[in-house]
Amino acid sequence: MSSSGPKIKRALISVSDKTGVAAFAQELTDRGIEIISTGGTAALLKGEGFSVKDVADVTGFPEMMDGRLKTLHPVVHGGLLAVRGNSEHEASQSEHGIGNIDLLVVNLYPFEETVAKGADFDTCIENIDIGGPAMIRAAAKNHRSVAVIVEPADYAKLLGDMDLHGGATCDGFRRSMAQKAYARTAEYDGAISNWMGAVVEHEEGKAEGFGRTFSVQYTKAQTMRYGENPHQSAAFYVGGGTEASVSTAEQLQGKALSYNNIGDTDAALECVKQFNDAPTCVIVKHANPCGVATGDNLFDAYERAFSTDPESAFGGIIAFNRELDKKTAAQIVERQFVEVIIAPKVSQGAIDAVAKKKNVRLLECGEWPLDPAARLEFKKVNGGLLVQDADLALYEKLEVVTKVKPTDQQMEDLLFSWKVCKFVKSNAIIYCKDGMTIGVGAGQMSRVNSARIAAIKAEHAKLEIAGSVVASDAFFPFADGLMTVANAGASAVIQPGGSMRDKEVIEAADEAGIAMVFTGMRHFRH
């Protein structure tokens, strides 16, 4: 591919993230490229023995105002913005001594990292870059003549493209880097706006953490064959966070993940993150856990989770919280049709076992423990965006409100069921026993119907309800829901409490002779 761009002869480098910059400067120097630099970058490169010209020597003005003013100068911006071959631009350059800058390498002050560390207001303000974004936008605007690099990961790409084009760069490469540059400045300004908006709202006594405007920036990771349904176009965008997730997982084999695969895999993985203490398996179908269980080992956990609802497990997503072993992997692919298997690590034996079913998507998401990190969640509505903190807390308090107190085993199962409950669509009712789900009622308009469905599913799977415990994601508004689970055989219940009829519900539990625990915290999931 030929290039219409000029050969790179002069580069300006000013980076906060100095990863690989010395080696990169060596490559530029070896290609005969003059390097201009600023502040700490210039000091580092000079210390490495490179011949570097300070920006101050180019502009004729010293860096001043604690470094706030150094690159905001016509000699710098003229060198970036001048259109090559434009006689008027060239005349201005000649009159004012403005040389071309063919390559700009800039990454910005670490504003996002500074905020994330909890720095004070003044420190955050000083980490707002001014000259960097201005130069990036100038170079990106003039990308027909100037290459702009904003990430160390692109150093090698630039050098490779230069070698292919005799020291110049091709049009497509420069355009791609310009798009990335504008995306970075948009992301950067969005982060500043979000932070400052939250500061202003807090000062005005409004909700802390959410500003007047909200900006997000994601990068397309995958174009999909279709969305939820074949007639819908779709893509997968990722951005932010290093926590193990479906967006950071490595796919070891199988077809490309579909739109629905990604949503269901996220639901399964986030659910299994709740369980650190024992090998655990979560099976999800249509965004709802249909089977969750702990075990002495991963194989046992899978067997128990599968037994909750073998019908729904068909075509499901399976998540584990330990390294996937050969025995468990072989049992899965021999027994059932599965769309996705995800685990923190996958053994070579497991890879070999799953390879027998080449379409099964096998993902490795990172080391255990998979502790969930604080983050924001979004839900798009027509013309708007709902934003909230992720539901990471488990309960406000545990209060036994009945005459009968739960045994230690019942309390263990109650907490197990409560963790699962967070990931079941409302209205959610979950029967559990001995560290496994035995019936899940999800997404019903009536809590009583969820209770009935969960009991029917347990009975259909030939699982014993008697002696089980039940979790309800929100309070029982009437005693009928409580009596439904009690009549089915539940021996203990966990729920938030807070209904106007709590007294009536407690009395019903006492009359039925079952234990009930209030958590003081609801877990709706719509």
C-alpha positions as CSV (number, residue, x, y, z in Angstrom):
1,M,0.0,0.0,0.0
2,S,1.6,3.3,-1.1
3,S,1.7,6.4,1.2
4,S,0.8,10.0,0.5
5,G,2.4,11.0,3.7
6,P,5.8,12.6,4.1
7,K,8.9,10.8,5.3
8,I,9.3,11.3,9.1
9,K,12.2,13.5,9.8
10,R,11.3,15.2,13.0
11,A,9.4,13.9,16.1
12,L,8.1,15.5,19.3
13,I,8.0,13.1,22.2
14,S,6.3,14.0,25.5
15,V,5.0,11.1,27.6
16,S,3.8,10.5,31.1
17,D,3.9,6.8,30.7
18,K,7.5,6.2,29.8
19,T,7.2,2.5,29.1
20,G,9.5,1.6,26.2
21,V,10.2,5.2,25.3
22,A,14.0,4.8,25.4
23,A,14.0,1.8,23.1
24,F,11.6,3.6,20.8
25,A,13.8,6.7,20.8
26,Q,16.7,4.5,19.8
27,E,14.7,3.1,16.8
28,L,13.9,6.7,15.7
29,T,17.5,7.8,16.1
30,D,18.7,4.8,14.1
31,R,16.4,6.0,11.3
32,G,18.0,9.5,11.4
33,I,14.9,11.2,13.0
34,E,15.4,14.4,15.0
35,I,13.8,14.3,18.5
36,I,12.2,17.2,20.3
37,S,11.1,16.6,23.9
38,T,9.9,18.2,27.1
39,G,10.5,18.0,30.8
40,G,10.8,14.6,32.3
41,T,10.8,12.8,29.0
42,A,13.7,15.0,27.7
43,A,15.6,14.4,30.9
44,L,15.2,10.6,30.7
45,L,16.2,10.5,27.1
46,K,19.3,12.7,27.6
47,G,20.2,10.5,30.6
48,E,20.2,7.5,28.2
49,G,22.6,9.4,25.9
50,F,20.2,10.5,23.2
51,S,20.6,13.7,21.3
52,V,17.4,15.5,22.2
53,K,16.4,19.1,21.6
54,D,14.3,20.8,24.3
55,V,11.0,22.4,23.3
56,A,12.2,25.6,24.9
57,D,15.1,25.7,22.5
58,V,12.7,25.3,19.6
59,T,10.1,27.9,20.7
60,G,12.6,30.4,22.3
61,F,10.5,30.4,25.4
62,P,11.3,28.6,28.7
63,E,8.9,26.2,30.4
64,M,7.1,28.2,33.0
65,M,4.3,28.3,35.5
66,D,5.3,25.0,37.1
67,G,5.3,23.3,33.6
68,R,1.8,24.4,32.8
69,L,3.2,26.4,29.8
70,K,5.6,24.8,27.5
71,T,4.1,23.4,24.2
72,L,1.3,26.0,23.7
73,H,3.2,27.9,21.1
74,P,2.8,28.7,17.4
75,V,6.2,27.0,16.6
76,V,4.9,23.7,18.0
77,H,1.3,23.9,16.8
78,G,2.3,25.4,13.4
79,G,4.7,22.5,12.9
80,L,1.8,20.0,13.6
81,L,-0.9,21.9,11.7
82,A,0.9,23.0,8.6
83,V,-0.5,21.3,5.5
84,R,2.4,20.0,3.4
85,G,2.4,21.4,-0.1
86,N,0.1,24.3,0.9
87,S,2.0,27.4,-0.4
88,E,0.3,29.8,2.1
89,H,1.2,27.5,5.0
90,E,4.7,27.1,3.8
91,A,5.1,30.9,3.4
92,S,4.0,31.4,7.0
93,Q,6.4,28.7,8.2
94,S,9.3,30.3,6.3
95,E,8.4,33.8,7.7
96,H,8.2,32.7,11.3
97,G,10.8,29.9,11.4
98,I,8.3,27.1,11.9
99,G,9.7,23.6,11.1
100,N,7.5,20.6,10.3
101,I,6.8,18.1,13.1
102,D,6.1,14.8,11.3
103,L,5.5,12.6,14.3
104,L,3.8,13.4,17.6
105,V,4.2,10.9,20.5
106,V,2.2,12.0,23.5
107,N,0.4,10.3,26.4
108,L,-1.4,12.4,28.9
109,Y,-0.9,13.2,32.6
110,P,-2.3,10.3,34.6
111,F,-5.6,12.1,35.7
112,E,-7.7,8.9,35.9
113,E,-5.1,7.1,38.0
114,T,-4.7,10.1,40.3
115,V,-8.5,10.3,41.0
116,A,-8.6,6.5,41.5
117,K,-5.9,6.8,44.2
118,G,-8.1,9.2,46.1
119,A,-5.9,12.3,45.7
120,D,-7.0,15.6,47.0
121,F,-8.7,18.2,44.8
122,D,-5.6,20.3,44.0
123,T,-3.5,17.2,43.1
124,C,-6.3,16.1,40.7
125,I,-6.4,19.6,39.1
126,E,-2.6,19.6,38.5
127,N,-3.0,16.2,36.7
128,I,-5.3,17.7,34.1
129,D,-3.2,17.9,30.9
130,I,-3.6,21.0,28.7
131,G,-0.8,21.0,26.2
132,G,-1.0,17.3,25.6
133,P,-4.6,17.2,24.4
134,A,-4.1,20.3,22.3
135,M,-1.1,18.8,20.5
136,I,-2.9,15.5,20.0
137,R,-5.9,17.1,18.5
138,A,-3.8,19.3,16.2
139,A,-1.8,16.3,14.9
140,A,-4.9,14.2,14.5
141,K,-6.6,16.9,12.5
142,N,-3.6,17.1,10.2
143,H,-3.2,13.3,10.0
144,R,-2.7,13.5,6.2
145,S,0.7,14.9,7.0
146,V,1.4,13.9,10.7
147,A,1.4,10.6,12.5
148,V,0.2,10.7,16.1
149,I,0.8,8.0,18.7
150,V,-0.9,8.0,22.1
151,E,-0.2,4.5,23.4
152,P,3.2,2.8,23.9
153,A,1.6,-0.4,22.5
154,D,1.6,1.4,19.0
155,Y,5.3,2.1,18.9
156,A,6.1,-1.2,17.2
157,K,3.2,-0.7,14.7
158,L,4.5,2.7,13.7
159,L,8.1,1.4,13.2
160,G,6.8,-1.5,11.1
161,D,4.7,0.8,9.0
162,M,7.6,3.2,8.5
163,D,9.8,0.3,7.4
164,L,7.2,-0.8,4.8
165,H,7.0,2.7,3.4
166,G,10.6,4.0,3.2
167,G,10.4,6.0,6.5
168,A,7.0,7.4,5.8
169,T,3.6,6.0,7.0
170,C,0.6,5.0,4.9
171,D,-2.7,6.9,4.9
172,G,-4.6,4.1,6.6
173,F,-2.2,3.8,9.5
174,R,-2.2,7.6,10.1
175,R,-6.0,7.7,10.0
176,S,-6.3,4.8,12.4
177,M,-4.0,6.5,14.8
178,A,-5.9,9.8,14.5
179,Q,-9.1,8.1,15.4
180,K,-7.5,6.5,18.4
181,A,-6.1,9.9,19.4
182,Y,-9.5,11.5,19.3
183,A,-11.0,8.6,21.2
184,R,-8.3,9.1,23.9
185,T,-8.9,12.9,24.3
186,A,-12.7,12.2,24.4
187,E,-12.1,9.6,27.1
188,Y,-9.8,11.9,29.0
189,D,-12.1,14.9,28.9
190,G,-15.1,12.7,29.8
191,A,-13.2,11.5,32.9
192,I,-12.5,15.0,34.0
193,S,-16.1,16.1,33.4
194,N,-17.4,13.1,35.4
195,W,-15.1,13.8,38.3
196,M,-15.7,17.6,38.4
197,G,-19.5,17.1,38.0
198,A,-19.4,14.8,41.0
199,V,-17.4,17.4,43.0
200,V,-19.9,20.1,42.1
201,E,-22.9,17.9,43.0
202,H,-21.3,17.0,46.3
203,E,-20.6,20.6,47.2
204,E,-24.2,21.5,46.4
205,G,-25.3,18.7,48.8
206,K,-26.6,16.4,46.0
207,A,-25.9,12.7,45.4
208,E,-22.2,12.1,45.8
209,G,-20.6,10.2,43.0
210,F,-22.8,11.2,40.1
211,G,-22.3,14.4,38.2
212,R,-24.5,16.6,36.0
213,T,-23.3,14.8,32.9
214,F,-21.9,11.4,32.4
215,S,-19.4,10.2,29.7
216,V,-18.3,6.7,28.8
217,Q,-15.8,5.5,26.2
218,Y,-15.4,1.9,25.0
219,T,-13.4,0.3,22.3
220,K,-14.9,-2.2,19.8
221,A,-13.5,-5.7,20.5
222,Q,-15.8,-7.7,18.2
223,T,-18.3,-7.3,15.5
224,M,-21.0,-10.0,15.9
225,R,-22.9,-12.0,13.4
226,Y,-26.1,-10.6,15.0
227,G,-27.5,-9.4,18.3
228,E,-30.2,-11.0,20.5
229,N,-32.0,-12.1,17.3
230,P,-30.7,-12.7,13.8
231,H,-32.3,-9.6,12.4
232,Q,-30.4,-7.3,14.8
233,S,-26.8,-6.0,14.1
234,A,-24.5,-6.0,17.1
235,A,-20.9,-5.4,18.4
236,F,-19.1,-5.9,21.7
237,Y,-17.2,-2.9,23.2
238,V,-14.9,-3.1,26.1
239,G,-13.1,-0.6,28.3
240,G,-11.8,0.1,31.8
241,G,-11.0,-2.3,34.6
242,T,-8.5,-5.1,34.9
243,E,-10.7,-7.4,37.0
244,A,-11.2,-10.9,35.6
245,S,-14.3,-10.7,33.4
246,V,-15.7,-11.9,30.2
247,S,-14.2,-8.8,28.5
248,T,-10.7,-9.7,29.7
249,A,-10.9,-13.5,29.3
250,E,-8.8,-15.4,26.8
251,Q,-10.7,-17.7,24.5
252,L,-8.9,-20.9,24.2
253,Q,-11.1,-22.6,21.6
254,G,-14.6,-22.5,20.0
255,K,-16.7,-20.3,17.8
256,A,-16.8,-16.6,18.3
257,L,-18.9,-15.5,21.3
258,S,-22.4,-14.3,20.4
259,Y,-24.3,-11.4,21.9
260,N,-26.3,-13.7,24.2
261,N,-23.2,-15.8,25.0
262,I,-21.4,-12.7,26.4
263,G,-24.4,-11.6,28.5
264,D,-24.9,-15.1,29.9
265,T,-21.2,-15.7,30.5
266,D,-21.0,-12.4,32.4
267,A,-23.9,-13.4,34.6
268,A,-22.4,-16.8,35.3
269,L,-18.9,-15.5,36.1
270,E,-20.2,-12.7,38.3
271,C,-22.3,-15.2,40.3
272,V,-19.4,-17.6,40.9
273,K,-17.2,-14.7,42.1
274,Q,-19.4,-14.7,45.3
275,F,-17.9,-18.1,46.4
276,N,-14.3,-18.1,47.4
277,D,-14.2,-20.8,50.1
278,A,-15.1,-23.9,48.2
279,P,-15.0,-25.3,44.6
280,T,-18.2,-23.9,43.0
281,C,-20.1,-24.3,39.7
282,V,-22.7,-21.9,38.3
283,I,-24.8,-22.9,35.3
284,V,-26.7,-20.0,33.7
285,K,-29.4,-20.1,31.1
286,H,-31.0,-17.0,29.6
287,A,-29.2,-14.8,32.2
288,N,-30.5,-16.7,35.2
289,P,-28.6,-19.3,37.3
290,C,-30.4,-22.6,36.9
291,G,-28.0,-24.5,39.0
292,V,-25.4,-23.4,41.6
293,A,-23.5,-25.7,43.9
294,T,-20.3,-26.1,46.0
295,G,-18.5,-29.4,46.4
296,D,-15.4,-31.1,47.7
297,N,-13.9,-30.7,44.2
298,L,-14.9,-29.2,40.9
299,F,-16.4,-32.4,39.5
300,D,-18.6,-32.8,42.5
301,A,-19.7,-29.1,42.3
302,Y,-20.6,-29.5,38.6
303,E,-22.5,-32.8,39.3
304,R,-24.6,-31.1,42.0
305,A,-25.2,-27.9,40.0
306,F,-26.3,-29.9,36.9
307,S,-28.7,-32.0,39.0
308,T,-30.7,-28.9,40.0
309,D,-32.2,-28.5,36.6
310,P,-30.7,-30.8,33.9
311,E,-33.3,-29.6,31.3
312,S,-32.3,-25.9,31.6
313,A,-28.6,-26.8,31.7
314,F,-28.9,-27.9,28.1
315,G,-27.3,-25.2,26.0
316,G,-26.2,-23.2,29.1
317,I,-23.1,-21.4,30.2
318,I,-20.9,-23.0,32.9
319,A,-18.6,-21.0,35.2
320,F,-16.2,-22.3,37.8
321,N,-14.1,-20.7,40.5
322,R,-11.1,-23.1,40.3
323,E,-8.9,-24.5,37.6
324,L,-10.9,-26.7,35.3
325,D,-9.6,-30.2,35.3
326,K,-9.7,-33.0,32.7
327,K,-12.3,-35.2,34.5
328,T,-14.8,-32.3,34.9
329,A,-14.3,-31.0,31.4
330,A,-14.8,-34.5,29.9
331,Q,-18.0,-35.1,31.9
332,I,-19.5,-31.8,30.6
333,V,-18.8,-32.4,26.9
334,E,-19.9,-36.0,27.1
335,R,-23.1,-35.3,29.0
336,Q,-24.6,-32.1,27.6
337,F,-24.6,-29.5,25.0
338,V,-22.9,-26.4,26.4
339,E,-22.3,-23.0,24.8
340,V,-19.5,-21.6,27.0
341,I,-17.2,-22.9,29.8
342,I,-15.3,-20.3,31.7
343,A,-12.8,-20.8,34.6
344,P,-9.9,-18.9,36.2
345,K,-7.5,-21.4,34.7
346,V,-7.9,-24.4,32.4
347,S,-5.6,-27.4,32.6
348,Q,-4.1,-28.9,29.5
349,G,-6.1,-32.1,30.1
350,A,-9.3,-30.0,30.2
351,I,-8.3,-28.3,26.9
352,D,-7.7,-31.7,25.3
353,A,-11.1,-33.0,26.6
354,V,-13.1,-30.0,25.3
355,A,-11.3,-30.1,21.9
356,K,-13.5,-33.1,21.1
357,K,-16.3,-30.6,20.7
358,K,-14.7,-27.9,18.6
359,N,-17.6,-25.5,18.7
360,V,-17.6,-25.2,22.5
361,R,-16.3,-21.9,23.6
362,L,-13.6,-22.4,26.3
363,L,-12.5,-19.3,28.2
364,E,-9.8,-18.6,30.8
365,C,-10.4,-15.5,32.8
366,G,-7.5,-15.2,35.3
367,E,-6.2,-16.3,38.7
368,W,-8.4,-16.9,41.7
369,P,-9.7,-15.4,43.9
370,L,-12.1,-13.5,41.5
371,D,-13.0,-10.8,44.0
372,P,-15.6,-8.4,42.5
373,A,-14.4,-4.8,42.3
374,A,-16.4,-1.6,42.8
375,R,-17.7,-0.3,39.5
376,L,-20.6,1.3,37.8
377,E,-23.4,-0.5,36.0
378,F,-25.4,0.9,33.1
379,K,-28.8,0.2,31.6
380,K,-29.8,1.9,28.3
381,V,-33.3,3.2,28.0
382,N,-34.8,5.0,25.0
383,G,-33.2,8.5,25.1
384,G,-31.3,7.9,28.4
385,L,-28.9,6.0,30.5
386,L,-29.4,4.6,34.0
387,V,-26.2,4.4,36.1
388,Q,-25.8,2.8,39.5
389,D,-23.1,1.3,41.7
390,A,-22.7,-2.4,41.2
391,D,-24.6,-4.5,43.8
392,L,-21.6,-5.8,45.7
393,A,-22.8,-5.8,49.3
394,L,-24.5,-8.9,50.7
395,Y,-26.5,-7.7,53.7
396,E,-26.8,-4.8,56.1
397,K,-27.3,-7.1,59.2
398,L,-28.5,-10.6,59.9
399,E,-31.4,-10.6,62.3
400,V,-33.3,-13.7,63.4
401,V,-36.9,-12.5,63.8
402,T,-38.7,-15.8,64.6
403,K,-39.0,-18.0,67.7
404,V,-37.2,-20.8,65.9
405,K,-33.5,-20.1,65.3
406,P,-31.7,-21.4,62.3
407,T,-29.1,-24.1,62.9
408,D,-25.5,-23.6,61.9
409,Q,-26.1,-25.7,58.8
410,Q,-29.3,-23.8,57.9
411,M,-27.5,-20.5,58.4
412,E,-24.7,-21.6,56.0
413,D,-27.3,-22.6,53.5
414,L,-29.2,-19.4,54.0
415,L,-26.1,-17.3,53.2
416,F,-25.4,-19.6,50.2
417,S,-28.9,-19.0,48.9
418,W,-28.7,-15.3,49.5
419,K,-25.6,-15.0,47.4
420,V,-27.3,-16.9,44.5
421,C,-30.4,-14.7,45.0
422,K,-28.5,-11.6,43.9
423,F,-28.1,-13.0,40.4
424,V,-31.6,-14.3,39.8
425,K,-34.0,-12.1,38.0
426,S,-36.8,-10.6,40.1
427,N,-39.1,-11.8,41.5
428,A,-36.5,-14.3,42.7
429,I,-37.2,-17.3,45.0
430,I,-34.4,-19.9,45.5
431,Y,-34.6,-23.2,47.4
432,C,-31.2,-24.5,48.6
433,K,-29.9,-27.4,50.7
434,D,-26.4,-28.6,51.6
435,G,-24.7,-26.0,49.5
436,M,-26.7,-26.4,46.3
437,T,-29.7,-25.0,44.6
438,I,-32.7,-27.4,44.3
439,G,-35.2,-25.0,42.8
440,V,-35.1,-21.6,41.2
441,G,-38.0,-19.3,40.5
442,A,-37.1,-16.3,38.4
443,G,-38.5,-13.3,36.6
444,Q,-42.2,-13.7,37.6
445,M,-44.5,-10.8,38.1
446,S,-45.8,-12.4,41.3
447,R,-43.5,-13.5,44.1
448,V,-46.0,-16.3,45.0
449,N,-45.7,-17.7,41.5
450,S,-41.9,-17.6,41.7
451,A,-42.2,-19.7,44.9
452,R,-44.5,-22.1,43.2
453,I,-42.4,-22.5,40.1
454,A,-39.2,-23.0,42.2
455,A,-40.9,-25.8,44.1
456,I,-42.3,-27.4,40.8
457,K,-38.8,-27.3,39.3
458,A,-37.3,-29.0,42.4
459,E,-40.0,-31.7,42.3
460,H,-39.4,-32.2,38.6
461,A,-35.7,-32.7,39.1
462,K,-36.6,-35.2,41.9
463,L,-34.9,-33.2,44.6
464,E,-36.1,-33.2,48.2
465,I,-37.6,-29.9,49.3
466,A,-38.2,-30.9,52.9
467,G,-35.6,-29.3,55.1
468,S,-34.4,-26.9,52.5
469,V,-33.9,-23.1,53.0
470,V,-35.4,-20.3,50.8
471,A,-34.1,-16.9,49.8
472,S,-36.4,-14.2,48.5
473,D,-34.7,-11.2,46.9
474,A,-37.3,-8.8,48.3
475,F,-39.7,-8.9,51.2
476,F,-42.8,-10.9,51.2
477,P,-45.6,-8.3,51.0
478,F,-48.1,-10.7,52.3
479,A,-48.0,-14.0,54.3
480,D,-49.1,-16.0,51.3
481,G,-45.6,-16.2,49.8
482,L,-44.1,-17.3,53.0
483,M,-46.8,-19.9,53.5
484,T,-46.2,-21.2,49.9
485,V,-42.5,-22.0,50.7
486,A,-43.3,-23.3,54.1
487,N,-46.0,-25.7,52.8
488,A,-43.5,-26.9,50.2
489,G,-41.2,-28.0,52.9
490,A,-38.8,-25.1,53.6
491,S,-37.4,-25.0,57.1
492,A,-35.8,-21.5,57.0
493,V,-36.2,-18.3,55.1
494,I,-33.9,-15.4,54.4
495,Q,-35.3,-12.1,53.1
496,P,-34.7,-8.4,53.4
497,G,-37.7,-7.5,55.6
498,G,-39.2,-4.0,55.6
499,S,-42.7,-4.8,54.6
500,M,-45.7,-3.0,56.2
501,R,-46.8,-6.6,57.0
502,D,-43.6,-7.9,58.5
503,K,-45.4,-8.7,61.7
504,E,-48.0,-10.8,59.9
505,V,-45.3,-12.6,57.9
506,I,-43.2,-13.3,61.1
507,E,-46.3,-14.7,62.8
508,A,-47.0,-17.0,59.9
509,A,-43.4,-18.3,60.1
510,D,-43.8,-18.9,63.8
511,E,-47.0,-20.7,63.2
512,A,-45.4,-22.9,60.6
513,G,-42.4,-23.5,62.9
514,I,-39.7,-22.3,60.6
515,A,-36.8,-19.9,61.1
516,M,-36.6,-16.6,59.4
517,V,-33.7,-14.1,59.0
518,F,-33.9,-10.5,57.9
519,T,-30.9,-9.0,56.0
520,G,-32.0,-5.3,55.8
521,M,-30.9,-5.3,52.1
522,R,-32.8,-6.0,49.0
523,H,-31.3,-7.5,45.8
524,F,-33.7,-6.7,42.9
525,R,-32.2,-7.7,39.5
526,H,-34.3,-6.6,36.6
